[in-house]
Amino acid sequence: MNIVHRTRWITQAEYAKQLRPLLPPDAFLPDHTKVWILVLNIAILVLGWGIADHLTQWDWYYLWLYLPVSLVMGNSVIVLLFSTHDLLHSRMIKNPLLRRVVSLLGLTMLWTPPTFWKAVHNREHHSNTNSRQDPDRNYTSSHPENWGKWIQNLFVPSAEVNPLWLVIGMSHAWGVHTFRNLSSALLFNHGQTEYPVVPFKVSAKERWAIALELALIFGIHLGILSYLGFHPVKLLLSYFLPIWIGYSGIIFYIYTNHMLCRMTEINDPLINSISIRVPKFFDLLHFNFSYHTEHHIFPGLNSDYYPVVQELLKTHYGARFNLLDAGKAWRLLLKTPRHYKDENTFTDCSGTKSVPCPLSQVEAQESD
């Protein structure tokens, strides 16, 4: 197999400048159909809770028939994040108030205030992708020992992870990730908190907006629980199970987006991001979220055009492009430690191992 060394960094702006003239103008227009898909999946959740309200009338041995509803609701949780993600990167809704209301509803099941999402994802993550300033990267082995680092080491896929904790982590890691960043910005906001990977500050206006949105999210969740009568069977099947399914699907994508990549001080999306191959059915359901490198080059692009960008990347930057089958990316995660020893080396929590990043040298583009 041919090996091609990456000889220099190329910034996100450089990629965009070279590739934008090769894309049709329609690719950069807002896609309003995704707003309606967002609304549809809110309706699916509401319908699921409506059905669950009658579960006490079912004989216990028929309760398993609700499981397909739980699965569909879980997928709706995934779709709500990804559709709101696209909404907040684009101008699908121009009215600020309507945009805020819709994005709040879209992120409610994720316990993520939209003002906070714009700060942590749009501003911090996209500007500092997989660098030492990125709050979404792996911890380093030299990071101070604390509960945030301990939980991530316990939950994330790695060569050391316990399979039982990995399973538990799939459904809870999103909550831990959100809580550590949200609490750091909301409660402290001085940029010195040690338990997040990287603490960051928000403005006073953003902080008040985050607090208000979080209060509204809490109120909506309390309303859902009250509607379901705090009944344990109803809550398990129509609230907790869809959340666990949704969070597991979301975190699978997130784990494979960047965690195998080396750290980069220059924001080079072909080095610090990975696109994965998944069945086309999932691309259809999840707005081509598997095309993650493409998204980092053109964050506001209509996601329907990510496959076009991928073909351009194969043609013009094939030797640099991280494109892996989802299964292969997952196996690599399970074969490597999950802390950075330095920019190009992974290690375990104690810092005793030294494993070169498997993507430090790029394999020639795999054939489809």
Secondary structure, DSSP 8 states (H G I E B T S, - for coil): --EE---S---HHHHHHHHGGGS-GGGGS--THHHHHHHHHHHHHHHHHHHHTTGGGS-GGGGGGGHHHHHHHHHHHHHHHHHHHHHHHS-S--SHHHHHHHHHHHHGGGT--HHHHIIIIIIIIHHSTTSTT-TTS--BTTS---HHHHHHHHHS-SSS--HHHHHHHHHHHHHHHHHHHHHIIIII-SS--SSSSS-----HHHHHHHHHHHHHHHHHHHHHHHHTTT-HHHHIIIIIHHHHHHHHHHHHHHHHHHTTS---SS--HHHH--EEE--HHHHHHTTTTT-HHHHHHSTTS-GGGHHHHHHHHHHHHTTT--EEEHHHHHHHHHHS-SEEEETTEEE-TTS---EE-TTSSEE-----
